[in-house]
Amino acid sequence: MGFFTHFGRYLLMLKGLMSRPENMRMYWKEFMHQCVEIGIGSLGIVVLISVFMGAVSAVQTAYQLVSPIIPQSTIAQIVRDTVILEFAPTIVCIVLAGVVGSKIASELGNMRVSEQIDALEIMGINSKAYLVMPKIAASLLTIPLLVILSMALGIWGGRLAGTFSGILPADVYDKGLLESFVPYNVLFAMYKAVTFAFIISSIPAYYGYFVKGGALEIGRSSTKSVVVSCVMILFADYVLAAIFLN
Amino acid sequence: MIEFNHIRKSFDDKIVLEDISHVMETGKCNLIIGSSGSGKTVLQKCLVGLIVPDHGEINYDGSSFLDMEDDARKNLRQQIGMLFQGSALFDSMTVEQNVKFPLDMFASMNHAEKQKRVNEVLERVNLVGANKKYPAEISGGMKKRVGIARAIVLNPKYLFCDEPNSGLDPLTALVIDKLILDITKEFNMTTVINTHDMNSVMEIGENILYLADGKKEWSGTNQEIIFSKNKLLNSFIFASEFLRDAKDMRMLEARGKIDNDRDMDALLK
């Protein structure tokens, strides 16, 4: 199937999400369930990678900044900006594309293969709206929150590594964090987080919802959805940087 | 009553259904039979709207299903219950939650009323006490019964069953058949069953449509099938020596030559 066929069907799926819910309370319940699955379910991995990301960033920046005329607090500035601008939104979202994306694709794929989606349709329920919409909405809410958490933990990880390895004292790091801070960077990171959240949820949902075959095809579509999501995240990363940082 | 005329469906170059017309009658078990690949599942999916036929018309009690607006079709679908071949129960929900799901979605009842209705239908399908079990914890026969309970919980006018006996032992298959027949009579539903189980054909086939290679080959009742001279039908239904003997016995029984005193209710107990 060609790119345009996939893209057209993807757009039709998104159009199919826009319908009046059969029962708002049930949709809300599903939305809250997805918030827990996506948000709380990914918390552990986000905490882990964020702390180490910040720590490695601090150590490697210090390794490269050997000039005595550059103040030590610059390390904190570099850690802060790289974590806010790139590491927290992009790296975390690429990891989430693997964790959340494969889960969404395989869950919907399994429902398709075992005729659970057909069962919903027979009941008169818009299966796209009921199954996909809450996942996208929950991702749009929880993933930016995870990115904010990742920013804080990444910066804290840098401070921790800097202090423990004797690169720079904590007070110098704290002073550096406040120097030349551009609040717009956080806003830009949020633009990225929201865009990536949409990619992470909608592309795997597409691959899972339209899967055909059996267990093997579910695995294949899950893998494919993660690969396509990652590529689209990197592509969107460039496009957003070109638009909002120029 | 579901009436469909001149249904045609093809996938790429392969014609799966060719000019099928038939009437599924109210208050009866209407069977679609045929060998694997004969098009019976595609026909049933066309009837419930999961597949759109290339040509033809489908009328539910006089209303054209294919020409309906989305809202009207949604409303009609709430009057349709379906039992899938693999039961299609929601894995993450308990038996009770599965059965309650259509009520939660569509019924304007309070919690106690919903619970009462769920218990009623679970009792009707002999599943008392299985409320808190998950689909993975119950047998194939129980899954089918949960599927039936979920299908009838909203009191549908139309019940579709896709191979309700597949993967079940003969006795459990009989129990499921009897349950579907009883429910059909009790609620005066139009029941459409896809099957290639010969026991079902002979026990509950009140209106049978036989498909061969996507074409309507024969239609009639389970009594008429015994006397049918259609070669394709006979080779399909009475494929084994045992079944041919059974057919001869039935013919003799029908003509009063032998006395058959089987008691189905006692057998099922």
Boltz contact constraints between the chains, C-beta under 6 A:
constraints:
  - contact:
      token1: [A, 22]
      token2: [B, 105]
      max_distance: 6.0
  - contact:
      token1: [A, 23]
      token2: [B, 105]
      max_distance: 6.0
  - contact:
      token1: [A, 26]
      token2: [B, 104]
      max_distance: 6.0
  - contact:
      token1: [A, 26]
      token2: [B, 105]
      max_distance: 6.0
  - contact:
      token1: [A, 114]
      token2: [B, 86]
      max_distance: 6.0
  - contact:
      token1: [A, 115]
      token2: [B, 84]
      max_distance: 6.0
  - contact:
      token1: [A, 115]
      token2: [B, 88]
      max_distance: 6.0
  - contact:
      token1: [A, 116]
      token2: [B, 88]
      max_distance: 6.0
  - contact:
      token1: [A, 116]
      token2: [B, 90]
      max_distance: 6.0
  - contact:
      token1: [A, 118]
      token2: [B, 50]
      max_distance: 6.0
  - contact:
      token1: [A, 119]
      token2: [B, 88]
      max_distance: 6.0
  - contact:
      token1: [A, 122]
      token2: [B, 48]
      max_distance: 6.0
  - contact:
      token1: [A, 122]
      token2: [B, 80]
      max_distance: 6.0
  - contact:
      token1: [A, 122]
      token2: [B, 82]
      max_distance: 6.0
  - contact:
      token1: [A, 123]
      token2: [B, 102]
      max_distance: 6.0
  - contact:
      token1: [A, 124]
      token2: [B, 74]
      max_distance: 6.0
  - contact:
      token1: [A, 124]
      token2: [B, 77]
      max_distance: 6.0
  - contact:
      token1: [A, 124]
      token2: [B, 78]
      max_distance: 6.0
